[in-house]
Amino acid sequence: FFFFFFFQAEDGIRDFCLSRGLGDVYKRQVEVLPVDLYKSHATKYLIEDGKIRLSFASINAIGEQAAKNLMNARGKPCEKYISIEELQSKTSISKVAIENLKKVGALDDLPQSSQVSFF
């Protein structure tokens, strides 16, 4: 007999897990890795070094199609996004989704714009 719990934290991450009760969540003490633009899957949680990497779809305002767009727009492993502006143009995700990616720290390394300022 199993219960499904849907957790939603203040940081914008939602999590759906199969559990026999809330005690399992605390007993297992599973370490969770944050969403990563270059490592996260669209909809699946991935196991990395015994830790769970969150999917793009685990973030509020990122539905299945937006999550797939994020995953498919990555290109080659050595290619990185230049800016948030470029990310949004390649993936066509909403401004709300961008803001939620910022909230969970997935965009910490990216400047807002691709333009370079000399002053």
Backbone hydrogen bonds, N-H to C=O, Kabsch-Sander energy under -0.5 kcal/mol:
donor,donor_aa,acceptor,acceptor_aa,energy
3,F,19,S,-2.7
5,F,3,F,-0.5
5,F,17,C,-1.9
7,F,5,F,-0.6
7,F,15,D,-3.0
9,A,13,I,-2.2
12,G,9,A,-1.4
14,R,58,S,-4.3
15,D,7,F,-2.9
17,C,5,F,-2.0
17,C,15,D,-0.5
19,S,3,F,-2.3
19,S,17,C,-0.5
24,D,21,G,-1.4
25,V,21,G,-0.6
25,V,22,L,-0.5
26,Y,22,L,-1.3
27,K,23,G,-2.9
28,R,24,D,-2.2
29,Q,25,V,-0.7
33,L,52,I,-3.8
39,K,36,D,-0.7
40,S,36,D,-2.4
41,H,44,K,-0.6
46,L,53,R,-1.8
48,E,46,L,-0.6
48,E,51,K,-2.8
51,K,48,E,-1.9
52,I,31,E,-2.3
53,R,46,L,-3.6
53,R,51,K,-0.6
54,L,33,L,-1.9
54,L,52,I,-0.5
56,F,41,H,-2.2
57,A,42,A,-2.3
58,S,55,S,-1.1
59,I,56,F,-1.7
60,N,12,G,-3.0
62,I,59,I,-1.6
63,G,61,A,-0.6
67,A,63,G,-2.5
68,K,64,E,-2.3
69,N,65,Q,-2.4
70,L,66,A,-2.3
71,M,67,A,-2.1
72,N,68,K,-3.0
73,A,69,N,-1.7
74,R,71,M,-0.9
75,G,72,N,-0.5
79,E,76,K,-1.4
84,I,111,P,-2.6
85,E,112,Q,-1.4
87,L,83,S,-2.0
88,Q,84,I,-2.6
89,S,85,E,-2.0
90,K,86,E,-2.4
91,T,87,L,-1.9
92,S,88,Q,-2.2
98,I,94,S,-2.0
99,E,95,K,-2.6
100,N,96,V,-2.2
101,L,97,A,-2.2
102,K,98,I,-2.1
103,K,99,E,-2.2
104,V,100,N,-1.6
105,G,102,K,-1.5
106,A,101,L,-2.0
107,L,101,L,-0.7
108,D,105,G,-1.0
110,L,107,L,-1.6
